[in-house]
Amino acid sequence: MEDDPNADFIWVAANGTILIGLMYAGWIPKPVVFEAFYPLTTVSSFIPETNGTVCALSQGLNFLYTTAAT
């Protein structure tokens, strides 16, 4: 990822759960930079894989803030 300025990676571990987010600033099906992650089995998807916008990502994560307050 050091060689691809469009790639970003988010890793969060808490309460026995690991969340990995792979984000790419470009419209390509499978960025080569993330190919090491593709063979991994996904237990569940937090947000479905998509070619979207930052706005769509923000809206997808919005439930974290709305459900935490209730």
C-alpha positions in Angstrom: 0.0 0.0 0.0 3.0 2.2 0.4 3.3 2.4 -3.4 -0.4 3.1 -4.1 -1.6 6.5 -2.9 -5.3 5.5 -3.6 -5.3 2.6 -1.1 -6.3 2.9 2.5 -6.7 0.2 5.2 -8.6 0.4 8.5 -8.0 -2.2 11.2 -10.0 -2.2 14.5 -9.9 -4.8 17.2 -12.2 -4.7 20.2 -14.3 -7.1 22.3 -13.0 -10.2 20.4 -13.9 -8.8 17.0 -11.6 -7.6 14.3 -12.9 -5.2 11.6 -10.9 -4.7 8.5 -11.8 -2.0 6.0 -10.2 -1.8 2.6 -10.8 1.4 0.8 -9.6 2.5 -2.6 -10.0 5.9 -4.2 -10.8 4.8 -7.7 -13.4 2.8 -9.7 -11.8 -0.6 -10.3 -13.2 -4.0 -9.5 -10.4 -5.6 -7.4 -7.4 -3.3 -6.6 -4.2 -5.4 -6.9 -2.9 -3.7 -3.7 -5.5 -5.7 -1.6 -5.0 -9.1 -3.3 -3.5 -10.6 -0.1 -7.0 -10.2 1.6 -9.1 -11.6 -1.2 -8.6 -15.3 -0.3 -9.7 -14.7 3.3 -13.1 -16.0 4.4 -15.5 -13.2 5.5 -17.6 -14.0 8.5 -19.9 -11.1 7.9 -19.9 -7.9 6.0 -20.3 -4.7 7.9 -20.9 -2.7 4.7 -21.3 -4.5 1.3 -18.5 -4.2 -1.2 -19.3 -1.3 -3.5 -18.0 1.3 -5.9 -19.4 4.3 -4.1 -18.6 7.7 -2.8 -17.3 9.0 0.5 -20.9 10.2 1.1 -22.3 6.7 0.6 -19.7 5.3 3.0 -20.6 7.9 5.6 -24.3 7.1 5.2 -23.5 3.4 5.6 -21.6 3.9 8.8 -24.3 6.3 10.2 -26.1 3.5 12.0 -23.1 3.2 14.4 -23.9 6.6 15.7 -27.7 6.4 15.7 -27.9 3.0 17.5 -25.2 3.8 20.0 -27.2 6.7 21.3 -30.3 4.6 22.0 
